[in-house]
């Protein structure tokens, strides 16, 4: 996540998804931004939706009205607004900058786990998504990813996880079930549902104790965000493990979500 992305159309969908999951499940939500330094690129400028209330406001009127504050040029774009404006009521946030260095990252992650330990549903929001083999932990660019060991640690703490994932340049109908299956294998005992938008997908990794509540919440998302967020039910296992090497790793993801 970068501050420059805050409040774009994809953020509207993201916060809408989190708000619906929270409201329908009654789970305590935590947010670990995986915040990285702004790079000055034009990503995140998709804010014309704020000028089109007739098309967008009905999905979540309260959220839309709060984000419309960004229409003022004097309002700084920052993830701190999420807490300040109560975009996700009662949520816990960890908003320190994440750097590439392995030791600094370990300290960051431990501090995040401590601050967010009372969360039942933890959202992790890396720039690109889940790790790829070409970018090892602690190397340049690794701050753009969440690593399997980190997801395993969160899951072992008893938390369900919602994780951001950019769509690489591959067939989505293959990519979504493949990653869902990999998540189930890495986080044993979990159930995985996916929520896709125009550019990104969010994987919901559910603890057994949360499955009933989150299944109910997923149905609410499907109804409230029809046409904007597609719900993919849990897929069966069996996708060949080599596929990510030949198809996904060849892609060079660039974040389009906020």
N, C-alpha and C positions, 0 to 999 in steps of 0.2 A: 504494500500500500504506500502511496505517496500523498502528501497534502494536496498536490496539484490535481488529483483525481476527485477530490471531495465534491459531492453534490451534482455530478453529471447524471445522465439518464440511467447509466448502469448502477450508480449509487442508489438512485431512487428504487430500482428493482431490488438491490441488495438489502437495503434497510427495510423495504417492504417485506421481503422474505423473512428476515430476522424477526420483525415485529409480529408477523402472522404466526411463526413457529412459537414465539414466546407466549403470545396471547392464547393460542389454542392448546398448548401443552402445559402451561403454568410452570415451566422450568426456569430456573435462574440462569440468565445468559451472561457470559463473559466474552470479551473481545480482545484478542491479541493481534494488534495491527500488523506486526512484522514491518513496521514503518521504516522506509528508506528515504534518503535525501532526494528532494526534487531535482530533476535533471534538465528542466527548462524546455522539454519537448512539448508538443501540442496535445499530447494525450490528455483526456479528461475535459476537453472543451465542448463536449456534447451536452449543452445546456438549453437548447432551444425548447425543450419540453416545458421549461418554466414559463414560456410565453404561450403555451397551449393548454390551459386548464380544462377546456372542454374535452380534450382527448385523453388527458392523463390523470386529472385530479381524482376521478371516481375510484381509482384503484385503492387509494389510501388518502382521503382528504386531509387528515391531520398531518401526515407526513409531508404531503405536497405543500401545504401552507407553511410548514416550518422551513422547508428547503427553499421556498420562494424568497426568503430573506437574502439569499445569495444573489438576487437580481440587483441589489445595490452594489455599485462598484467599490464602495468603501469597506465592504464586508470581506475579511480575509478568509480564504479557503483553508481549512485546517480540520483534521480529525477531532480536535478538541471540541468542535461544535457539536459533535454527536452527543457528548455528555452534557454540554452546556444547554443544548436545546432539547434534551431528553428524547432523542430520536428512538431509543430503545429504553423505555422506562425501567429504572432500577438496575440497569446493566452495569457490570464491572468492566473497566477498560485498562489495558496496559499499552502505553503510548510512547515508550522509549524508542530511540533510533536503533535499528539493528544494523550491525556492521559485519563485514565478511570474516574477520579474524576469528579463528576457532575458539580461543579462550574467551574472548569478549562475548562470543555468541553463547557459550556455555553459561556464563554469568547472567546474560540477558534472559536465557530460557529458564534458569532456576528462579530468578526474580519474578518472572511472569507466572510461573507455576505457583509461587507463594501468594502473589497478589490475587490470582484468579482461582484459588483453591476451592472457594465456595460456589463456583459456577457449576451448574449441572450440564449445560450445553455451552461448549466453548467454540467460538468462531475464530479461525485462523485465516489471515488475509494476506498471504505473500504476493509479491508483484506478479509472479508467473504461475505459481502453484506448487505441486509436489515435485520433489527432486528428479533430475534426469542424470544418467550416468556420466555425461560429459562435464558436469559441474560438481566436483567433489566438495564435501563439507569443509569450510575454511578457505576455499580458493576464491579467486576473484569472481564476483557475481553470485556467490552462494547465498547472499542475503535476500535474493529474489525468490528463494524456494523454502519450503518446509521439508524437513527430512524425515524418512521413515522412522528413525530412532526417536524423533521428537513426537511424532504422532503416536507411537507406541507408548511413550512415557505419559502422554496426556490420557490415553485410553486406560492405562494401568491405574491412573488416579481415580477412575470411576466416572469419568466425564464422557458424555457423548460429544461428537465433534462435527462441526460444519466447516468444510475446507474449500477455499476458493481455488479454481483451476481454470487457467486460460485454455481455450481450444487451440491446439496446434493445427497445422495444415494437414489434417488427416480426416478420414471419413468418421463423422461423429457417431454414426450408428455402430461402429466398431470400437471407437475410443471410449465412450461412456461405459459400456458393459465391461470392457477390459479393466479400466481403472477401478470400477466398483468391485470386480472380482479380486483384484490385487489388494484392495483395502480389506476385504473380508479375510484374505489369507494372512495379511500382516497383523490385523487386529482381530484376533480369533474370538469367536462368539458374537461378533457384531452383525447387524443387519444394515445394509447400505441402500439408500435411496438417493437419486440424483435430481437436481433442479437445473434446467438449462435455460439460458436466455440467448439473445442474438449472438453474443461473442464469447460467453463464458459458461461454465457449469460449476455448480456447488454440490459437493458430495456430503451427504448427511450420514455419518457413521454412528449408529445407535447402540447404546448399551442395552442389554436385555431388559433391565429394569425400566428403561425409558421407551421401549418399543411401542407400547400401546398408546401412550400420550403423543409420541411423535408421528405415529401412523395417522392419528386423528388430525394432527396439525398439518400433515402433508395434504390431506384431503381439503383442508381449509385453504391452503395455498393454491391448489388446483382450481378451486372455485373462485377465489377472490382475484387471482392474477391470470385468469384465462386469457390467452393470447400474448402474454408477456413472459410467463414462467411455465415451462413444460415440466411436468413431473414424470420421472422415469422410475418405475417400480424396481425393486431389487431383481437383479438378473441372476440366472443360474451360472455356476462356475463352468470352466472348461475352455476359455479362450487360451490359445497357445502362448506360453510365457515369452517366446522369442519375438512376438509381434512388436512389443515396445521398442526393441532394439532396431528393428528395420523400418518402422514407420514413425514412431513418436520422436526418437532421438534425432532423427534427421531434420526435424522441424526446429525453427528458431523462434520460440514464442515471444510475442510482444504484448504486454498488458494493455487491454482496452477497457477494463472495468475499473470502478472507483472503490 
